[in-house]
Each structure stands twice: as C-alpha cells, then as structure tokens.
Amino acid sequence: MVIDFRVRAPFAAYKDSFFTPACLEHLNSESMLRVDAPVSPSALQYSMPMLMQEADEAGIDKMVVPVRKATDGRNEDLEELIARYPDRIVGLAGVDGHDINAAIAETECFVVNGSCTGIVMEPGQDKTPWFVNSAWAFPLYDYCQEHRIPLVFTFGGIMTRSLRYYAPELIDDVAAAFPRLNIALMHGGWPYVTEVCQIALNRRNVYLAPDFYMLRSPGMSDYAMAANYLLRERVIFSSAYPIMPLNGAKEGYLSQLREEVRPLVMGENAARFLGL
C-alpha cells in the first residue's frame, strides 16, 4: 500500500486558498518554492475526479487530507469528502489550539464520533501563532493520548511569521511529556533537519513527513539518509499536493530509497502512525 500523507485536495476546504487563480498562477510560475514540478491538471481544473485518476495512475492507494483552520477550512466539508471516497481518503480534522475546550470538542465530534482519523494543528500558521509546548495546550494532547488519536503538526517550512515557532526543542518537550501520543511533523521540521532526526530517534512517538523538503531543498540528503537507515520506521512519504504532483513526488522519493525500506516509507509507517 502506498499512502500520500499530505494532500491538500481540490474540495471546499481549500477552494479559497490553494485553488484561487492567484495561488495557482504563483505555483505555476518560478515561485519562491522553486520545486521545478508542473502543477497537476487536477489542481488547475479544481477537480476531485481528476485527482483520483491521478492517484490511480501514480499507484497511490490512500491520500491523507488535512483541514487548514487558518484559511477557514471546515471539518464538515472534509467529512463530506470522506463519505464520497471512504476507501481512498483519510481525514485529519483541523483544530485551532487557542480555545482548548473547543479543540477537544471538535476532536471528539470529528474523530471520536466522526469519520476523521486524527487531527492537525498549525501553530506557526494560525491567525495568532503559538508555541506547541504551551501548557494550556496540554489538556488536548492528554485527550488525544488517552483516546489514541494521532496528532499531526505543520511544523517546519517557510509559511510562518517567525522561525522560533519551529524550534525543535518545542516538539521535544511535547513528545517527552506525552510518550504514548503519536506525533507527526508535516514539512519535517525543516530547516532543523538534523535536530528533528535526533528527536525522532530519541522519541519513538515522533514521525517525520518532509514532503518536498526531501526532494527540493537543502537538507534533503539528510532526510534520505534518515529514511534509509536510522529512521526507516518513522519517515513518511508525502507530496504536499498541489505543490507537487502525486507521481512526481512518489518517483522522487523512490529514487532516494533503498529497495528494502520502500514499503516502510511509502506506506507502512503512515499506516502504523494512523492506526489503519
């Protein structure tokens, strides 16, 4: 099984963010990301059927779709998407950490009693950024740990007001305080590549999903080294679609992985993290 761990799919939750004409034009030009990959036709046409066809052609069995609260994404829309593609879409409900009681209530609604598999939080990209080791967030982490709910952070990358929100010590504090809580880092903690690899090695509940930072950035060879050896059980394939097309990302990962670790990185690690 091949699982793409980060797909911002063309559905209602992203219609007014990734799939606006301005954003697509930005992705389709020589942008600041410079991933040298064409924008998928499914993104240009804002078409879920075309994305499913793209996944079939790329040999991707499941796609993990998060909701972004900072751009007013709705978890209700994600549940509708899961209902349309229950065997192919794995949902991560978006949760804003500033109102912990509301965050726990949403987690209960959309994960414990709903169709989503886990939650996603974006501390450096929320409308008011926050630090993941803030004590007021701990009740939510405790709730997720007790209910075996996987927690994904967008943690790393360029879209943040300050690099201090991605300091590796922050995530180490949370992983140490909640050792039974599965934590995955979208964007893989970039640019702190060596540091997050050390954390993932010490804290066996931490997984890294470096997406295009394993393919098109400084530090990519370190992610590949970790995936091939020390962290073969905790590095996860992800495309960050629509920033990269599914097949381009998949082939890029496969080109860097030893044959014996490919099943782990391309699917088994994500399945274990998500409890599939």
C-alpha positions as CSV (number, residue, x, y, z in Angstrom):
1,M,0.0,0.0,0.0
2,V,1.2,3.5,-0.9
3,I,-0.1,6.4,1.3
4,D,0.4,10.0,0.4
5,F,0.4,11.7,3.8
6,R,-0.2,15.3,2.8
7,V,-2.7,16.1,0.0
8,R,-4.5,19.5,0.1
9,A,-7.2,18.2,-2.2
10,P,-9.4,20.3,-4.5
11,F,-12.5,20.4,-2.3
12,A,-14.4,23.1,-0.5
13,A,-12.0,23.5,2.5
14,Y,-9.2,24.7,0.1
15,K,-11.2,26.3,-2.7
16,D,-10.4,29.8,-1.5
17,S,-6.8,29.2,-0.7
18,F,-4.7,26.8,-2.8
19,F,-7.1,26.8,-5.7
20,T,-7.6,30.5,-6.3
21,P,-6.3,31.8,-9.7
22,A,-3.7,33.9,-8.0
23,C,-2.3,30.9,-6.0
24,L,-2.3,28.6,-9.0
25,E,-0.5,31.2,-11.1
26,H,2.0,31.5,-8.3
27,L,2.6,27.7,-8.2
28,N,2.7,27.6,-11.9
29,S,5.5,30.2,-12.2
30,E,9.0,30.5,-10.9
31,S,7.9,30.9,-7.4
32,M,9.7,31.1,-4.1
33,L,9.3,27.3,-3.7
34,R,11.1,26.5,-7.0
35,V,10.3,22.8,-6.9
36,D,10.6,22.6,-10.7
37,A,7.5,20.5,-10.9
38,P,4.4,21.3,-13.0
39,V,1.1,21.9,-11.4
40,S,-1.2,19.0,-11.8
41,P,-4.2,19.3,-14.2
42,S,-6.4,18.2,-11.4
43,A,-5.3,21.3,-9.4
44,L,-5.7,23.6,-12.4
45,Q,-9.2,22.3,-13.0
46,Y,-10.1,22.1,-9.3
47,S,-11.3,18.5,-9.9
48,M,-11.5,15.7,-7.4
49,P,-12.3,13.1,-10.1
50,M,-9.1,14.1,-11.9
51,L,-7.2,13.9,-8.7
52,M,-8.5,10.4,-8.1
53,Q,-7.4,9.5,-11.6
54,E,-4.0,11.0,-10.9
55,A,-3.8,8.8,-7.8
56,D,-4.7,5.7,-9.7
57,E,-2.1,6.4,-12.4
58,A,0.5,7.1,-9.7
59,G,-0.3,3.9,-7.8
60,I,-1.3,5.7,-4.6
61,D,-3.9,3.8,-2.6
62,K,-4.8,6.4,0.1
63,M,-4.4,10.1,0.5
64,V,-4.3,11.9,3.8
65,V,-6.2,15.1,3.6
66,P,-5.9,17.8,6.4
67,V,-8.1,20.8,7.0
68,R,-6.4,24.2,7.5
69,K,-8.2,26.3,10.1
70,A,-6.1,29.4,9.4
71,T,-7.9,29.7,6.0
72,D,-11.3,28.9,7.5
73,G,-11.4,25.3,6.3
74,R,-14.4,23.4,7.6
75,N,-14.2,19.9,9.0
76,E,-17.8,19.3,7.8
77,D,-16.6,19.6,4.3
78,L,-13.9,17.0,5.0
79,E,-16.4,14.6,6.3
80,E,-18.4,15.0,3.1
81,L,-15.2,14.2,1.1
82,I,-14.6,11.1,3.1
83,A,-18.1,10.0,2.6
84,R,-17.6,10.3,-1.2
85,Y,-14.3,8.4,-1.2
86,P,-14.3,6.3,2.0
87,D,-11.7,3.8,0.8
88,R,-9.3,6.4,-0.5
89,I,-9.4,9.5,1.7
90,V,-8.1,9.6,5.3
91,G,-9.1,12.8,7.1
92,L,-7.3,14.9,9.6
93,A,-9.7,17.4,11.2
94,G,-8.3,20.9,11.6
95,V,-8.1,22.2,15.2
96,D,-7.1,25.6,16.4
97,G,-5.2,25.4,19.7
98,H,-6.3,28.7,21.1
99,D,-9.6,27.5,22.6
100,I,-8.7,24.2,24.1
101,N,-12.2,23.3,25.2
102,A,-13.4,23.9,21.6
103,A,-10.5,22.0,20.3
104,I,-11.3,19.0,22.4
105,A,-15.0,19.2,21.5
106,E,-14.1,19.3,17.7
107,T,-11.7,16.3,18.2
108,E,-14.5,14.4,19.9
109,C,-17.0,15.4,17.2
110,F,-15.0,14.7,14.1
111,V,-12.6,11.9,15.2
112,V,-14.0,10.0,18.2
113,N,-17.6,10.3,16.9
114,G,-16.9,11.1,13.3
115,S,-15.1,9.8,10.2
116,C,-11.8,11.6,10.6
117,T,-8.7,9.5,11.7
118,G,-6.7,12.2,13.5
119,I,-6.3,16.0,14.0
120,V,-3.9,18.6,12.5
121,M,-2.7,21.7,14.2
122,E,-0.6,24.5,12.6
123,P,1.0,26.6,15.4
124,G,3.2,28.7,13.1
125,Q,0.5,29.4,10.6
126,D,-2.6,30.0,12.7
127,K,-4.0,33.5,12.7
128,T,-2.4,34.0,16.0
129,P,0.8,31.8,16.1
130,W,1.6,29.9,19.3
131,F,4.2,27.5,20.7
132,V,3.4,23.8,20.7
133,N,4.8,23.4,24.3
134,S,2.4,25.9,25.7
135,A,1.0,24.4,28.9
136,W,-2.6,25.5,28.0
137,A,-2.5,23.0,25.1
138,F,-1.6,20.0,27.2
139,P,-5.2,19.0,28.0
140,L,-5.8,18.5,24.3
141,Y,-2.6,16.4,24.0
142,D,-3.7,14.4,27.0
143,Y,-7.1,13.8,25.4
144,C,-5.5,12.6,22.2
145,Q,-3.1,10.3,24.0
146,E,-5.9,8.7,26.1
147,H,-8.1,8.2,23.0
148,R,-5.2,7.1,20.8
149,I,-5.8,9.9,18.3
150,P,-2.8,10.7,16.1
151,L,-1.8,14.3,16.2
152,V,-0.2,16.0,13.2
153,F,1.6,19.4,13.4
154,T,2.5,21.5,10.4
155,F,5.9,22.1,11.8
156,G,8.6,23.5,9.6
157,G,8.8,25.2,6.2
158,I,8.6,28.8,5.1
159,M,5.0,29.9,5.9
160,T,5.4,31.3,9.4
161,R,5.9,34.7,10.9
162,S,9.0,33.6,12.7
163,L,11.3,30.6,12.7
164,R,11.0,30.4,16.5
165,Y,7.7,28.6,16.2
166,Y,9.5,25.7,14.7
167,A,12.3,25.4,17.2
168,P,12.9,21.7,17.6
169,E,13.1,21.9,21.4
170,L,9.4,22.8,21.5
171,I,8.3,19.5,19.9
172,D,10.8,17.5,22.0
173,D,9.0,18.9,25.1
174,V,5.6,17.7,23.9
175,A,6.9,14.3,22.8
176,A,8.6,13.7,26.1
177,A,5.6,14.8,28.1
178,F,3.2,12.5,26.1
179,P,5.2,9.4,25.2
180,R,2.1,7.5,24.1
181,L,0.9,10.2,21.7
182,N,1.7,9.6,18.1
183,I,3.1,12.9,16.6
184,A,3.9,13.6,13.0
185,L,5.6,16.7,11.7
186,M,4.4,17.9,8.3
187,H,7.3,19.6,6.4
188,G,9.6,17.5,8.7
189,G,10.7,20.3,11.0
190,W,12.7,21.9,8.1
191,P,15.2,23.6,8.3
192,Y,16.2,21.9,11.6
193,V,16.8,18.6,9.8
194,T,19.5,17.1,11.9
195,E,17.8,18.2,15.1
196,V,14.4,16.7,14.4
197,C,16.1,13.5,13.2
198,Q,17.7,13.3,16.7
199,I,14.3,13.9,18.3
200,A,12.6,11.2,16.3
201,L,15.4,8.8,17.1
202,N,15.1,9.5,20.9
203,R,11.3,9.9,21.0
204,R,9.8,6.9,19.2
205,N,6.4,8.5,19.1
206,V,7.7,11.2,16.6
207,Y,7.4,10.7,12.8
208,L,8.7,13.0,10.1
209,A,6.8,13.7,6.8
210,P,9.2,16.0,5.0
211,D,7.3,16.1,1.7
212,F,9.1,18.3,-1.0
213,Y,11.8,19.3,1.5
214,M,13.2,15.8,1.0
215,L,13.3,16.4,-2.8
216,R,14.0,20.1,-3.5
217,S,15.8,21.7,-0.6
218,P,18.9,22.0,1.5
219,G,19.0,19.1,3.9
220,M,17.2,16.7,1.5
221,S,20.1,14.2,1.6
222,D,19.9,14.1,5.4
223,Y,16.2,13.2,5.3
224,A,17.0,10.5,2.7
225,M,19.9,9.1,4.9
226,A,17.5,9.0,7.9
227,A,14.8,7.3,5.9
228,N,17.2,4.7,4.6
229,Y,18.9,3.9,7.9
230,L,18.3,5.3,11.4
231,L,14.6,6.4,10.9
232,R,13.4,3.9,8.4
233,E,10.4,3.2,10.5
234,R,9.4,6.9,11.1
235,V,9.9,8.8,7.9
236,I,6.6,9.1,5.9
237,F,6.1,9.8,2.2
238,S,4.1,12.9,1.4
239,S,3.7,15.1,-1.7
240,A,2.3,18.4,-0.3
241,Y,0.0,18.4,-3.4
242,P,-0.8,20.7,-5.1
243,I,2.8,22.0,-4.6
244,M,4.0,18.8,-6.3
245,P,2.1,16.3,-8.5
246,L,1.5,12.9,-6.9
247,N,3.6,10.8,-9.3
248,G,6.5,13.3,-9.3
249,A,6.7,13.2,-5.6
250,K,6.4,9.4,-5.5
251,E,9.1,8.9,-8.0
252,G,11.3,11.4,-6.3
253,Y,11.0,9.5,-3.0
254,L,11.6,6.1,-4.6
255,S,14.7,7.3,-6.3
256,Q,16.3,8.1,-2.9
257,L,15.2,5.0,-1.0
258,R,16.8,1.6,-0.8
259,E,14.5,-1.1,-2.0
260,E,14.2,-2.8,1.4
261,V,12.9,0.4,3.1
262,R,10.5,1.5,0.3
263,P,7.5,-0.4,1.8
264,L,8.0,1.3,5.2
265,V,8.5,4.9,4.0
266,M,5.9,4.7,1.2
267,G,3.0,3.3,3.2
268,E,3.7,1.1,6.3
269,N,4.9,3.9,8.5
270,A,1.9,6.1,7.8
271,A,-0.5,3.1,8.3
272,R,1.1,2.4,11.7
273,F,1.0,6.1,12.7
274,L,-2.6,6.4,11.8
275,G,-3.7,3.1,13.2
276,L,-5.0,1.8,9.9
